[in-house]
Amino acid sequence: MADTAIEKREAHEMEGVERTRTRRCYIPKVDIYETDESVILLADMPGVSRDSIDITLEKNILTIAGYLDDSSREGFGLAYSEYNEGDYERTFALSDEVDRNKIEAAMKHGVLKLTLPKAEEMKARKITVKAAE
């Protein structure tokens, strides 16, 4: 059987930006779904708690950052690891289709769900055809 493991991609520092944490930082895998009402982003960030996530929106750039909390392993020393741990960070450029005031976020079992509602004027609507007079 073929090996289907997917490697984590490490985030590279952007020019002119320095990190304040010395640990590795990865780009979380994200699935994006679109409905008539919104765009849904599901970001995999295993080990990150709800309290360790920062989501910022500045101009048209949405940034999600998740920080791993090492305190859950106090009293234990790592003997062997097949999984590299680190923080997560990813940015998205938003179009004017998103209603920025109604963005919602929820975290469950290491998956961040962002709901980006479409602006009213961008939602698909049905146009009725009237009989010509």
Disulfide bonds with the S-S distance in Angstrom:
none
